[in-house]
Amino acid sequence: MLLFLEQGSVLGCRVVDALSSGKSKQLIQNGKNLIWQGIELAVDPATTVSLAEVTAHLCHALEELDDSFHPTPRAARNSQNESTYLNPLQMTEYQAESIETIILSSL
């Protein structure tokens, strides 16, 4: 336990030394400038308009996606596939036709 306390005090001294260096002071000043410029950007009317436009575009895209998504039940898909696609055993009857016609007839 004594070793842990000694190392804790050494670590504390090193942290204080690092915080008192010139680079950490510069980092703190740059952080202050970054926060102030972020506040100025947030209250700018152009930022508000841009955020509103982006939000409107996203809402419109989500509404279009929601309108176009109508899932079909698995039974309906299976019956459609069975009625549309040819039985592999019957493919021998269509050797005279091209592959393109067979594919297009199955769509």
N, C-alpha and C positions, 0 to 999 in steps of 0.2 A: 504494500500500500504506500509505503514511503517512497518507493521508486516511482510509482504512478504520480504522486504529488510533485516530486522533483521534475519529472518530465513535463507535467502540466505547467509548472512555473516557467520552464525553459521555453515551451511552446508559446506561452503568453508573451514573454519578452520578445520572441522573434516576430510575433504578429504585430506588436506595437512598433518594432523597428521597421517592419515592412510597410505599415500604414503611415509612418512618418517620412517615407522616402518621397522624392519628387515625382516619381511616376504615379504613385497612388493619389497624390494631390491633383495631378493632371487628370487622372481617371475620374475623380470626384467632380472636378470642374466640367469635364466633358459630359458626364452623366447629367449634371444640372442643366447644361445647354440642350442636351437631347430631350429631356423632359419638357423644358420650356418650349422648344420648337414643336414638339408633339402636341402640346396644348394649343399653340397657335394654329397648327394644321387642323386640329379637330374643330375649332370654332370658325374656321374659314367657310363662308357660304358656298364656295365652289366644291368643297369636300362634301358638304351636306347634299348638294344637288347630285354629285357623282354617286354617292352611296344610294340615294333614292333611285337613280337610273339603274344601277346594278341590281338593286333589290327588285325593281319592276321587271327587268329582263329575266331574272331567276324565277320569279313567280310565274311569269308567262310561260317559260320553258317547262316548269313543273306542271302547270295546268295542261299544256299540250301533251305532255307525257302521260298524265293521268287519263286524258280523254282517249288516247290511242291504245291504252292497255286494257284489253278486255279478255281475260283468260278464258279458254274453253275447257270444259271438263275432259278428263282423260278418256272417258268412254266415247265422247264425240270425236276426239282426235283419233282414237283407235279405229272407229268405224269409218271415218273419212279416209284414213290411210289404207285400210283393207279394201275399200271400194275403189280407191284411186290407183294404187300401185299394183302392178301385175304380179301374179304368182310366178316364182322363179321357174317352175316346171312349164309354164305356158310361154316362156320367152323364146322357145324354139320356133313358135309359129311366126314370129316377127323378124326373122333373119333377113328378109328382103328390105325391111325398113331401116333407115339410118338410126344411129344412136340418138341423134338430135331429135328426131320425131318421137322416139320412145320417151325421152326425157321430157319433152314439151307436153306430151299427152298425159304425163303423170303429174303435171303441175296443177 
